[in-house]
Amino acid sequence: MARNTCLLCAVELAPLDDHRQAHPDTPDCNVRVTDLWGVAIIESKINGIEPPEQIDISTYPYVEDALIEIFGKAGIPRLGGVSTGRGWSSISTYQRCPLAWRYKYVEQRKPWILTESPALAIGTLVHVFLAAYYQQMLDSSYPLSPEHIYDAVRRIANPEFTGEAWRLYSAYRMFYADDAFHPLAIEHDLKDPRTGDSCRYDLIAFFPESIAGRPAGTYVIEHKTVSAFSADNLEGWVCDGEVIGQIALWKKLGLDLRFGELQGVLVNLLGKQKDPQFHRTYVAPTSWQIQTHLDDLRRWEGLLQLSLATDNFPRARQGCLSRYGRCGFWDLCAGDGA
């Protein structure tokens, strides 16, 4: 119910023509204008202020830029990277924070202070080194070896990132040297032309003999670098949307007809400790898990489309911090506004 007195000091208010009320000058209350309920209207100090200019504090070119240059000079497509369609990262971003999704996919904003993430840079390089290694196993004429990429990247990007990535790659390669498999596809980008749903498989391989107590056959192998072997890193993959989505898209698009029946996903964890640690997790979701995952994705897609239709993208503060650190748009929400 509307009221004609100030909520804070109970002084009588004078109605204005624009559905607001004027507050008289009083010695003990600094309110000047209220709404129809007597609640103070505070003019935002940030209206009309443009977001601050981005500040890039990086000393070296980014690893991604270096890789684009190296593969471009070789005249071949970049190995790895994001999938060409709409992958798990899009819907998981919306689940974490609808406003972050808008910033990233609609407005295509970048963080205020730009600096390269060491974890992302090192993880990217490890993936590329492994992709080149397995690609040469599949095709001996492939022009870029891991050694060639390493030498080229360290002359361009941060040498500390490059050196650490090479250390981890070398340890990974040695640890799994006895894996007897035939690579079938490396960094395989799969996209459903009907829906745009996509994923990228690090490695698809055929094991002629049983592996880790599992039957012989075709497996997807995912390489993951982690800072610690915590319970979520070791056990969380059985409910990981990316992994379940990979298997769902495999079945949906009939990849069995090209690579053989999929036995499951092997998630090879590479711990970035001083002495690298290794752990392999086997993931084979049930039909129930896959179907409920697809059902959930349809519901989330409906919510996303509703956000787009109504231009309603609420900020989810629970997503500001996670085990990966701050959200990439932290400065846009923790500062003076944008």
KOLTOR-565987 format. One line per 2 residues: number of its first residue (from 0); their letters; for each residue x, y, z of C-alpha. Coordinates in Angstrom, 2 decimals, padded with zeros to 5 digits. Layout:
residues N
NUM	a	X Y Z  ...;
***
This chain:
residues 338
0	ma	000.00 000.00 000.00  001.28 003.47 -000.89;
2	rn	002.22 005.78 001.98  002.74 009.56 002.13;
4	tc	005.39 009.55 004.84  009.12 008.73 004.66;
6	ll	009.92 005.17 005.67  013.08 006.32 007.47;
8	ca	011.94 009.39 009.40  008.12 009.44 009.03;
10	ve	008.07 013.05 007.80  005.15 013.89 005.48;
12	la	005.92 013.81 001.76  004.66 015.92 -001.14;
14	pl	003.39 014.05 -004.24  005.08 014.73 -007.60;
16	dd	003.71 014.29 -011.12  005.94 011.28 -011.98;
18	hr	004.64 008.89 -009.29  007.38 009.96 -006.91;
20	qa	007.23 011.99 -003.70  009.33 014.95 -002.57;
22	hp	011.00 014.86 000.83  011.39 018.18 002.66;
24	dt	014.76 019.27 004.01  015.17 017.99 007.54;
26	pd	018.18 018.07 009.89  018.10 014.33 010.62;
28	cn	017.28 012.73 007.22  019.03 013.23 003.87;
30	vr	016.34 011.65 001.70  015.21 013.96 -001.10;
32	vt	012.88 011.81 -003.23  010.92 008.64 -002.50;
34	dl	008.68 006.25 -004.41  004.97 005.81 -003.67;
36	wg	005.83 003.59 -000.68  008.02 006.22 000.97;
38	va	011.23 004.34 000.13  014.18 006.56 -000.75;
40	ii	015.17 006.73 -004.42  018.93 006.89 -004.74;
42	es	020.23 007.97 -008.13  022.98 005.59 -009.18;
44	ki	026.38 007.17 -009.45  027.34 004.81 -012.22;
46	ng	024.60 005.61 -014.75  026.11 006.52 -018.06;
48	ie	029.65 005.53 -017.10  031.33 003.28 -019.62;
50	pp	033.17 000.18 -018.40  036.86 000.85 -017.82;
52	eq	039.25 000.20 -020.64  040.82 -003.23 -020.59;
54	id	044.34 -003.41 -019.23  046.60 -006.12 -020.60;
56	is	049.39 -006.86 -018.12  050.80 -009.86 -019.97;
58	ty	054.53 -009.79 -020.71  054.44 -012.37 -023.51;
60	py	052.04 -013.15 -026.35  049.38 -015.63 -025.32;
62	ve	049.96 -019.35 -025.90  046.85 -019.54 -028.08;
64	da	048.15 -016.75 -030.33  051.52 -018.50 -030.59;
66	li	049.86 -021.77 -031.60  047.73 -020.06 -034.24;
68	ei	050.89 -018.54 -035.70  052.82 -021.84 -035.66;
70	fg	050.08 -023.92 -037.27  049.35 -021.12 -039.72;
72	ka	052.95 -021.08 -040.93  052.80 -024.84 -041.36;
74	gi	049.64 -024.46 -043.42  047.62 -026.94 -041.36;
76	pr	044.62 -026.60 -039.00  045.30 -025.99 -035.34;
78	lg	045.13 -029.23 -033.37  042.61 -029.02 -030.56;
80	gv	040.84 -025.97 -029.19  037.13 -025.47 -028.67;
82	st	034.58 -027.45 -030.65  032.99 -025.79 -033.67;
84	gr	029.42 -025.94 -032.38  027.75 -025.40 -029.04;
86	gw	029.48 -027.55 -026.49  029.20 -028.26 -022.79;
88	ss	031.03 -025.05 -021.82  028.10 -022.95 -023.04;
90	is	025.32 -024.62 -021.05  027.55 -025.13 -017.99;
92	ty	028.32 -021.40 -018.01  024.59 -020.64 -018.05;
94	qr	024.02 -023.12 -015.21  026.74 -021.44 -013.17;
96	cp	025.62 -017.86 -013.85  023.17 -016.62 -016.50;
98	la	024.76 -013.15 -016.44  028.20 -014.63 -017.13;
100	wr	026.68 -016.46 -020.10  025.34 -013.18 -021.46;
102	yk	028.69 -011.45 -020.96  030.53 -014.25 -022.77;
104	yv	028.19 -015.34 -025.56  025.95 -012.34 -026.25;
106	eq	028.03 -009.29 -025.43  031.33 -011.15 -025.97;
108	rk	032.97 -009.18 -023.21  036.48 -009.75 -022.02;
110	pw	037.79 -009.48 -018.44  038.79 -005.97 -017.40;
112	il	042.38 -006.85 -016.52  043.76 -009.24 -019.12;
114	te	046.45 -011.69 -018.15  047.12 -015.24 -019.27;
116	sp	046.00 -017.99 -016.94  049.01 -020.24 -016.20;
118	al	046.77 -023.29 -015.69  044.97 -022.73 -018.98;
120	ai	048.16 -022.03 -020.91  049.97 -025.10 -019.54;
122	gt	046.95 -027.35 -020.02  046.54 -026.13 -023.60;
124	lv	050.18 -026.87 -024.43  050.09 -030.33 -022.87;
126	hv	047.06 -031.14 -025.02  048.75 -029.86 -028.17;
128	fl	052.00 -031.75 -027.50  050.03 -034.98 -026.95;
130	aa	047.85 -034.36 -030.00  050.92 -033.91 -032.22;
132	yy	052.53 -037.04 -030.74  049.48 -039.22 -031.40;
134	qq	048.86 -037.59 -034.78  052.32 -038.69 -035.92;
136	ml	051.52 -042.21 -034.68  048.46 -042.13 -036.92;
138	ds	050.14 -040.35 -039.85  053.94 -040.40 -039.99;
140	sy	053.92 -037.61 -042.61  052.30 -035.11 -040.23;
142	pl	054.61 -032.05 -040.42  054.61 -030.84 -036.79;
144	sp	056.21 -032.92 -034.07  055.85 -032.13 -030.34;
146	eh	059.50 -031.08 -030.33  058.96 -028.68 -033.23;
148	iy	055.94 -027.09 -031.52  057.82 -026.82 -028.23;
150	da	060.79 -025.06 -029.82  058.53 -022.66 -031.70;
152	vr	056.27 -021.82 -028.77  059.06 -021.11 -026.30;
154	ri	060.48 -018.48 -028.67  057.13 -016.67 -028.67;
156	an	055.14 -017.30 -025.48  056.04 -017.37 -021.80;
158	pe	058.98 -019.80 -021.49  057.95 -020.77 -017.95;
160	ft	054.58 -022.01 -019.20  056.22 -023.80 -022.11;
162	ge	058.85 -025.48 -019.94  056.31 -026.67 -017.38;
164	aw	054.03 -028.02 -020.08  056.90 -029.93 -021.66;
166	rl	057.86 -031.41 -018.28  054.32 -032.67 -017.74;
168	ys	053.94 -033.92 -021.30  057.21 -035.86 -021.09;
170	ay	056.15 -037.48 -017.81  052.71 -038.38 -019.24;
172	rm	054.22 -039.88 -022.36  056.65 -042.01 -020.33;
174	fy	054.01 -043.18 -017.85  051.62 -044.40 -020.55;
176	ad	054.34 -045.67 -022.91  053.20 -049.26 -022.43;
178	da	049.61 -048.58 -023.49  049.15 -050.78 -026.55;
180	fh	046.51 -049.14 -028.70  045.93 -047.92 -032.23;
182	pl	044.91 -044.25 -032.52  041.82 -043.81 -034.68;
184	ai	041.25 -040.04 -034.41  042.96 -037.15 -032.62;
186	eh	041.16 -034.02 -031.43  038.08 -035.24 -033.28;
188	dl	035.56 -032.39 -033.61  031.98 -033.68 -033.78;
190	kd	028.95 -031.47 -034.43  025.29 -032.40 -034.86;
192	pr	024.23 -030.45 -037.99  020.60 -030.53 -036.85;
194	tg	021.04 -028.93 -033.44  024.55 -027.45 -033.38;
196	ds	025.45 -029.55 -030.31  029.13 -030.45 -030.40;
198	cr	032.09 -031.86 -028.55  035.75 -032.60 -029.16;
200	yd	037.35 -035.95 -028.32  041.00 -035.72 -027.26;
202	li	041.80 -039.19 -028.57  039.79 -042.09 -029.96;
204	af	041.75 -045.34 -029.78  041.31 -049.07 -030.27;
206	fp	042.79 -051.38 -027.63  043.28 -054.89 -029.10;
208	es	043.62 -056.30 -025.58  041.90 -055.58 -022.27;
210	ia	042.91 -052.32 -020.57  042.75 -051.64 -016.84;
212	gr	040.51 -054.67 -016.36  038.16 -053.48 -019.09;
214	pa	037.38 -055.33 -022.32  039.26 -054.76 -025.56;
216	gt	037.68 -052.34 -027.98  037.26 -048.65 -028.76;
218	yv	037.70 -046.00 -026.07  037.73 -042.24 -025.85;
220	ie	040.80 -041.03 -023.94  040.63 -037.63 -022.26;
222	hk	043.78 -035.92 -020.97  043.19 -033.75 -017.89;
224	tv	045.78 -031.73 -015.98  044.91 -031.08 -012.33;
226	sa	046.70 -029.33 -009.48  045.73 -031.88 -006.83;
228	fs	044.21 -035.34 -006.59  041.19 -034.25 -004.56;
230	ad	038.00 -036.31 -004.34  036.20 -034.18 -006.93;
232	nl	039.07 -034.54 -009.41  039.32 -038.31 -008.88;
234	eg	035.65 -039.24 -008.63  033.69 -036.43 -010.26;
236	wv	034.00 -037.62 -013.85  031.14 -040.13 -013.56;
238	cd	028.76 -037.15 -013.30  030.70 -034.77 -015.53;
240	ge	028.45 -033.16 -018.14  031.21 -032.97 -020.73;
242	vi	032.05 -036.68 -020.50  028.41 -037.85 -020.44;
244	gq	027.69 -035.48 -023.32  030.54 -036.97 -025.37;
246	ia	029.06 -040.44 -025.05  025.52 -039.18 -025.71;
248	lw	026.59 -037.42 -028.93  028.60 -040.49 -029.98;
250	kk	025.50 -042.68 -029.73  023.21 -040.03 -031.21;
252	lg	025.32 -039.63 -034.36  026.23 -043.30 -034.74;
254	ld	030.03 -043.15 -034.37  029.98 -046.90 -033.68;
256	lr	029.58 -047.30 -037.45  032.96 -045.63 -038.03;
258	fg	035.10 -046.40 -034.98  033.45 -049.49 -033.51;
260	el	031.33 -049.95 -030.40  032.37 -047.53 -027.66;
262	qg	033.46 -049.28 -024.46  033.70 -046.07 -022.41;
264	vl	035.86 -043.08 -021.62  039.28 -043.26 -019.97;
266	vn	040.03 -040.02 -018.14  043.79 -039.84 -017.69;
268	ll	044.58 -037.39 -014.90  047.99 -035.75 -014.84;
270	gk	048.80 -034.19 -011.48  050.97 -031.08 -011.70;
272	qk	052.95 -031.90 -008.56  056.74 -031.57 -008.36;
274	dp	056.84 -035.28 -009.16  053.91 -035.67 -011.59;
276	qf	051.21 -038.06 -010.42  048.84 -040.12 -012.57;
278	hr	045.39 -041.58 -012.18  043.04 -043.20 -014.67;
280	ty	039.26 -043.08 -014.21  036.97 -045.29 -016.27;
282	va	033.59 -043.76 -017.15  030.73 -045.66 -018.80;
284	pt	027.40 -043.93 -018.10  024.27 -046.06 -018.04;
286	sw	021.45 -045.53 -020.54  019.49 -043.89 -017.71;
288	qi	022.30 -041.37 -017.07  022.54 -040.49 -020.74;
290	qt	018.78 -040.08 -021.19  018.35 -037.96 -018.06;
292	hl	021.33 -035.84 -019.15  019.65 -035.19 -022.50;
294	dd	016.33 -034.44 -020.79  018.05 -031.99 -018.44;
296	lr	019.80 -030.29 -021.34  016.46 -029.72 -023.06;
298	rw	015.09 -028.10 -019.91  018.16 -025.90 -019.50;
300	eg	017.92 -024.93 -023.15  014.33 -023.86 -022.54;
302	ll	015.42 -021.65 -019.64  018.21 -020.17 -021.75;
304	ql	015.80 -019.34 -024.56  013.45 -017.75 -022.03;
306	sl	016.32 -015.58 -020.79  017.03 -014.51 -024.36;
308	at	013.38 -013.77 -025.08  012.87 -011.72 -021.92;
310	dn	016.40 -010.26 -021.72  016.57 -011.60 -018.17;
312	fp	019.99 -012.89 -017.08  020.22 -012.85 -013.28;
314	ra	023.61 -012.76 -011.60  024.38 -015.93 -009.61;
316	rq	026.78 -014.95 -006.82  027.43 -018.62 -006.05;
318	gc	029.34 -018.79 -009.33  031.73 -015.95 -008.54;
320	ls	034.22 -018.36 -006.96  034.82 -022.02 -007.70;
322	ry	037.58 -024.61 -007.41  039.04 -023.06 -010.55;
324	gr	039.27 -019.62 -008.93  037.44 -016.43 -009.75;
326	cg	034.91 -016.11 -012.54  036.41 -014.50 -015.63;
328	fw	034.04 -011.55 -015.16  034.85 -011.03 -011.50;
330	dl	035.88 -007.40 -012.02  032.55 -006.57 -013.68;
332	ca	030.62 -007.71 -010.61  032.98 -006.97 -007.73;
334	gd	033.88 -003.41 -008.74  031.81 -000.28 -009.29;
336	ga	029.67 -001.79 -012.02  029.79 -002.00 -015.77;
***
